[in-house]
Amino acid sequence: MLITKEVEVVLGSANIRHYEDLNYEMPRIKNKKYRMIVPRGTKITVKVEDLQKGTHIEIQCLCDYCLEDGIETVISKSYYKYISSNVNGIINKDCCENCSNKKIKESNLKIHGVEWRMQTQEVRDKFTSTMLERHGVEHGLQIQGAKEKQVKTFLSNFGETNPMKSKDIRLKQIESDINNHNGKRYVQTQDFRDLMRETMSGVNAPNWQGGISNPNELLRHNFEYKEWRISVFKRDNYTCQCCGKRGGSLRAHHLLPFSDYIDYRYEINNGITLCETCHDVGIKNSFHNMYGTLNTTYVQLQEYISNKEEKEFIFKQFEDFTLNINNI
């Protein structure tokens, strides 16, 4: 936001006609030849909006992005830069150095629909084709000798093979992050998480193999599943219902198979807490080691726990729950 209202300008042959056309009074005097002239070095006060577009007179603005956070950050820039970056810019806002990334993101969203141009397939393809055309490789570090040159530069500039190993650089990055992201490191912000989700997941993930992940496995990593798992542990007091061991590496076991009974995947009474020794297929004499991992039943679990503990096992919560379900 522009805060300078008026400025002083030095009159000369390049701007006198401009200000005369805008009805500014020119302080003229007679020279020795009796001609009316404007003395060299004469100054007049003009409104900022009347300045010539290419002038480099300094004006002051407030950062529009800081203002959104209730902070007044004053920026000094030439009027020429103000016109090119604000009035004629894609986004008609002023930004301080700390907020420049915010304006870049906003501009890219308006032009390309993404926050960073490298997120567009068109730019990535162009980058790859240019590298292949010029160097015969898809990435700069694949060029012969590039990595060695990079390490040599890092050693020369930072005394380390990786700049992030330099204490000064790490402290500078942390300070910059905190100043730019309301007291948080950039990697802690929602912007970073959204960027990673968009650029490093699905087909963009470095380990993408064509979508071969088992859908059931993906469901076991969602928020609802994690909440169900914790609820089962809390109800059972973080105690294995088979051997009685409390804490350690626990498993929330589905009594009605996860893949077969979709409606009861997140029903707390369809879960029971087991320790890894009693549960995991890779451990000898565990439940899944003896009965396999497909289509196991509550009756099998009853049999397993009863034989192991030499006493009858009844899981009342599950039996009460299944009384109201047909076809089980």
Sequence and secondary structure as in RCSB ss.txt:
>XXXX:A:sequence
MLITKEVEVVLGSANIRHYEDLNYEMPRIKNKKYRMIVPRGTKITVKVEDLQKGTHIEIQCLCDYCLEDGIETVI
SKSYYKYISSNVNGIINKDCCENCSNKKIKESNLKIHGVEWRMQTQEVRDKFTSTMLERHGVEHGLQIQGAKEKQ
VKTFLSNFGETNPMKSKDIRLKQIESDINNHNGKRYVQTQDFRDLMRETMSGVNAPNWQGGISNPNELLRHNFEY
KEWRISVFKRDNYTCQCCGKRGGSLRAHHLLPFSDYIDYRYEINNGITLCETCHDVGIKNSFHNMYGTLNTTYVQ
LQEYISNKEEKEFIFKQFEDFTLNINNI
>XXXX:A:secstr
 B   EEEEE  TTTHHHHHHTT     EE TTS EE  TT EEEEEGGGS TT   EEEEE HHHHHTT   EE
EEEHHHHIIIIISSSS     GGGHHHHHHHHHHHHHSSSSGGGSHHHHHHHHHHHHHHHSSSSGGGSTTHHHHH
HHHHHHHHSSSSGGGSHHHHHHHHHHHHHHTTTS GGGSHHHHHHHHHHSSGGGSTT  SS S HHHHHTTSHHH
HHHHHHHHHHTTTB TTT  BSSSEEEEESS TTT GGGTT GGGEEEEEHHHH TTSTTSHHHHH SSS  HHH
HHHHHHHHHTS    HHHHHHHTT S  
